[in-house]
Amino acid sequence: MKFIKRIYSSIPDYFKNRYWLTIILFVCWMAFFDNNNFWSQVSLKFELNDLRNQKEKVLQDIKIVKERHDKLLNDSKEQERFAREKYWMKKKNEDIFIMVKDH
């Protein structure tokens, strides 16, 4: 009992006030125990930054695909190249050789 009284007497008076105690408990609760605590907010911030970076990459990929699509629709040489590569189309006097890599 003396030990507890000694500890209690060593605490400054302004921390013995119930309002300070309430504020301290509230801050501890919000920092460590709440669903929206400090650590989850930090991890969500990192995740948000990662998603924004991924969004930028996807937008760049979309831009490249749209450019290729427009080029494919408007350029007859590009259409021919695409048909030859993708669907193995050929002219009457041509032969197609398909190379397969063995691992």
ChimeraX commands (.cxc) that place a marker at each C-alpha (Angstrom):
marker #1 position 0.00,0.00,0.00 radius 0.5
marker #1 position 2.87,2.36,0.76 radius 0.5
marker #1 position 4.31,1.62,-2.64 radius 0.5
marker #1 position 1.08,2.72,-4.37 radius 0.5
marker #1 position 0.87,5.89,-2.25 radius 0.5
marker #1 position 4.47,6.70,-3.10 radius 0.5
marker #1 position 3.79,6.30,-6.81 radius 0.5
marker #1 position 0.58,8.33,-6.55 radius 0.5
marker #1 position 2.35,11.12,-4.70 radius 0.5
marker #1 position 5.13,11.25,-7.32 radius 0.5
marker #1 position 2.58,12.00,-10.10 radius 0.5
marker #1 position 2.25,15.75,-10.74 radius 0.5
marker #1 position -1.04,17.27,-9.64 radius 0.5
marker #1 position -2.18,18.27,-13.11 radius 0.5
marker #1 position -2.03,14.62,-14.20 radius 0.5
marker #1 position -4.22,13.62,-11.28 radius 0.5
marker #1 position -6.98,15.76,-12.71 radius 0.5
marker #1 position -9.74,13.59,-14.21 radius 0.5
marker #1 position -9.84,15.63,-17.42 radius 0.5
marker #1 position -6.16,14.99,-18.12 radius 0.5
marker #1 position -6.68,11.34,-17.35 radius 0.5
marker #1 position -9.61,11.24,-19.77 radius 0.5
marker #1 position -7.58,12.95,-22.49 radius 0.5
marker #1 position -4.64,10.58,-22.01 radius 0.5
marker #1 position -6.92,7.54,-22.13 radius 0.5
marker #1 position -8.65,8.88,-25.24 radius 0.5
marker #1 position -5.34,9.49,-27.04 radius 0.5
marker #1 position -4.07,6.03,-26.11 radius 0.5
marker #1 position -7.31,4.45,-27.28 radius 0.5
marker #1 position -7.25,6.30,-30.61 radius 0.5
marker #1 position -3.55,5.63,-31.18 radius 0.5
marker #1 position -3.49,1.89,-30.45 radius 0.5
marker #1 position -6.88,0.21,-29.94 radius 0.5
marker #1 position -9.38,1.84,-32.30 radius 0.5
marker #1 position -10.14,0.41,-35.75 radius 0.5
marker #1 position -8.84,3.62,-37.30 radius 0.5
marker #1 position -5.70,3.76,-35.20 radius 0.5
marker #1 position -2.46,5.45,-36.16 radius 0.5
marker #1 position -0.81,2.33,-37.60 radius 0.5
marker #1 position -3.73,1.45,-39.84 radius 0.5
marker #1 position -3.85,5.03,-41.11 radius 0.5
marker #1 position -0.17,4.89,-42.01 radius 0.5
marker #1 position -0.57,1.56,-43.80 radius 0.5
marker #1 position -3.61,2.87,-45.67 radius 0.5
marker #1 position -1.62,5.93,-46.75 radius 0.5
marker #1 position 1.13,3.68,-48.19 radius 0.5
marker #1 position -1.48,1.54,-49.93 radius 0.5
marker #1 position -3.08,4.66,-51.40 radius 0.5
marker #1 position 0.26,5.80,-52.78 radius 0.5
marker #1 position 0.85,2.36,-54.33 radius 0.5
marker #1 position -2.60,2.42,-55.93 radius 0.5
marker #1 position -1.99,5.90,-57.34 radius 0.5
marker #1 position 1.28,4.68,-58.88 radius 0.5
marker #1 position -0.51,1.68,-60.37 radius 0.5
marker #1 position -3.19,4.00,-61.72 radius 0.5
marker #1 position -0.56,6.10,-63.50 radius 0.5
marker #1 position 0.97,2.98,-65.06 radius 0.5
marker #1 position -2.44,1.75,-66.22 radius 0.5
marker #1 position -3.28,5.15,-67.70 radius 0.5
marker #1 position 0.00,5.11,-69.62 radius 0.5
marker #1 position -0.76,1.59,-70.87 radius 0.5
marker #1 position -4.23,2.71,-71.97 radius 0.5
marker #1 position -2.70,5.63,-73.87 radius 0.5
marker #1 position -0.29,3.29,-75.68 radius 0.5
marker #1 position -3.08,0.85,-76.54 radius 0.5
marker #1 position -5.29,3.67,-77.88 radius 0.5
marker #1 position -2.42,4.91,-80.07 radius 0.5
marker #1 position -1.84,1.40,-81.44 radius 0.5
marker #1 position -5.58,0.99,-81.98 radius 0.5
marker #1 position -5.86,4.25,-83.92 radius 0.5
marker #1 position -2.80,3.36,-85.96 radius 0.5
marker #1 position -4.23,-0.08,-86.70 radius 0.5
marker #1 position -7.56,1.34,-87.85 radius 0.5
marker #1 position -6.05,4.01,-90.11 radius 0.5
marker #1 position -2.89,2.46,-91.55 radius 0.5
marker #1 position -3.21,-0.34,-94.11 radius 0.5
marker #1 position 0.40,-1.47,-93.65 radius 0.5
marker #1 position -0.21,-1.80,-89.91 radius 0.5
marker #1 position -3.35,-3.83,-90.60 radius 0.5
marker #1 position -1.38,-6.15,-92.86 radius 0.5
marker #1 position 1.39,-6.55,-90.28 radius 0.5
marker #1 position -1.15,-7.29,-87.56 radius 0.5
marker #1 position -2.97,-9.88,-89.68 radius 0.5
marker #1 position 0.29,-11.62,-90.58 radius 0.5
marker #1 position 1.56,-11.73,-87.00 radius 0.5
marker #1 position -1.63,-12.48,-85.15 radius 0.5
marker #1 position -3.62,-14.66,-87.56 radius 0.5
marker #1 position -0.78,-16.05,-89.75 radius 0.5
marker #1 position -2.33,-14.71,-92.91 radius 0.5
marker #1 position -0.24,-14.80,-96.07 radius 0.5
marker #1 position -0.23,-13.91,-99.71 radius 0.5
marker #1 position -0.71,-16.60,-102.34 radius 0.5
marker #1 position 2.97,-16.95,-103.19 radius 0.5
marker #1 position 4.27,-16.99,-99.59 radius 0.5
marker #1 position 5.02,-19.73,-97.10 radius 0.5
marker #1 position 4.74,-19.36,-93.33 radius 0.5
marker #1 position 7.36,-20.81,-91.02 radius 0.5
marker #1 position 6.53,-20.91,-87.31 radius 0.5
marker #1 position 9.51,-21.05,-85.00 radius 0.5
marker #1 position 8.95,-22.69,-81.63 radius 0.5
marker #1 position 11.49,-22.27,-78.84 radius 0.5
marker #1 position 12.44,-25.47,-77.00 radius 0.5
marker #1 position 13.35,-24.96,-73.39 radius 0.5
marker link #1:1,2 radius 0.2
marker link #1:2,3 radius 0.2
marker link #1:3,4 radius 0.2
marker link #1:4,5 radius 0.2
marker link #1:5,6 radius 0.2
marker link #1:6,7 radius 0.2
marker link #1:7,8 radius 0.2
marker link #1:8,9 radius 0.2
marker link #1:9,10 radius 0.2
marker link #1:10,11 radius 0.2
marker link #1:11,12 radius 0.2
marker link #1:12,13 radius 0.2
marker link #1:13,14 radius 0.2
marker link #1:14,15 radius 0.2
marker link #1:15,16 radius 0.2
marker link #1:16,17 radius 0.2
marker link #1:17,18 radius 0.2
marker link #1:18,19 radius 0.2
marker link #1:19,20 radius 0.2
marker link #1:20,21 radius 0.2
marker link #1:21,22 radius 0.2
marker link #1:22,23 radius 0.2
marker link #1:23,24 radius 0.2
marker link #1:24,25 radius 0.2
marker link #1:25,26 radius 0.2
marker link #1:26,27 radius 0.2
marker link #1:27,28 radius 0.2
marker link #1:28,29 radius 0.2
marker link #1:29,30 radius 0.2
marker link #1:30,31 radius 0.2
marker link #1:31,32 radius 0.2
marker link #1:32,33 radius 0.2
marker link #1:33,34 radius 0.2
marker link #1:34,35 radius 0.2
marker link #1:35,36 radius 0.2
marker link #1:36,37 radius 0.2
marker link #1:37,38 radius 0.2
marker link #1:38,39 radius 0.2
marker link #1:39,40 radius 0.2
marker link #1:40,41 radius 0.2
marker link #1:41,42 radius 0.2
marker link #1:42,43 radius 0.2
marker link #1:43,44 radius 0.2
marker link #1:44,45 radius 0.2
marker link #1:45,46 radius 0.2
marker link #1:46,47 radius 0.2
marker link #1:47,48 radius 0.2
marker link #1:48,49 radius 0.2
marker link #1:49,50 radius 0.2
marker link #1:50,51 radius 0.2
marker link #1:51,52 radius 0.2
marker link #1:52,53 radius 0.2
marker link #1:53,54 radius 0.2
marker link #1:54,55 radius 0.2
marker link #1:55,56 radius 0.2
marker link #1:56,57 radius 0.2
marker link #1:57,58 radius 0.2
marker link #1:58,59 radius 0.2
marker link #1:59,60 radius 0.2
marker link #1:60,61 radius 0.2
marker link #1:61,62 radius 0.2
marker link #1:62,63 radius 0.2
marker link #1:63,64 radius 0.2
marker link #1:64,65 radius 0.2
marker link #1:65,66 radius 0.2
marker link #1:66,67 radius 0.2
marker link #1:67,68 radius 0.2
marker link #1:68,69 radius 0.2
marker link #1:69,70 radius 0.2
marker link #1:70,71 radius 0.2
marker link #1:71,72 radius 0.2
marker link #1:72,73 radius 0.2
marker link #1:73,74 radius 0.2
marker link #1:74,75 radius 0.2
marker link #1:75,76 radius 0.2
marker link #1:76,77 radius 0.2
marker link #1:77,78 radius 0.2
marker link #1:78,79 radius 0.2
marker link #1:79,80 radius 0.2
marker link #1:80,81 radius 0.2
marker link #1:81,82 radius 0.2
marker link #1:82,83 radius 0.2
marker link #1:83,84 radius 0.2
marker link #1:84,85 radius 0.2
marker link #1:85,86 radius 0.2
marker link #1:86,87 radius 0.2
marker link #1:87,88 radius 0.2
marker link #1:88,89 radius 0.2
marker link #1:89,90 radius 0.2
marker link #1:90,91 radius 0.2
marker link #1:91,92 radius 0.2
marker link #1:92,93 radius 0.2
marker link #1:93,94 radius 0.2
marker link #1:94,95 radius 0.2
marker link #1:95,96 radius 0.2
marker link #1:96,97 radius 0.2
marker link #1:97,98 radius 0.2
marker link #1:98,99 radius 0.2
marker link #1:99,100 radius 0.2
marker link #1:100,101 radius 0.2
marker link #1:101,102 radius 0.2
marker link #1:102,103 radius 0.2
view
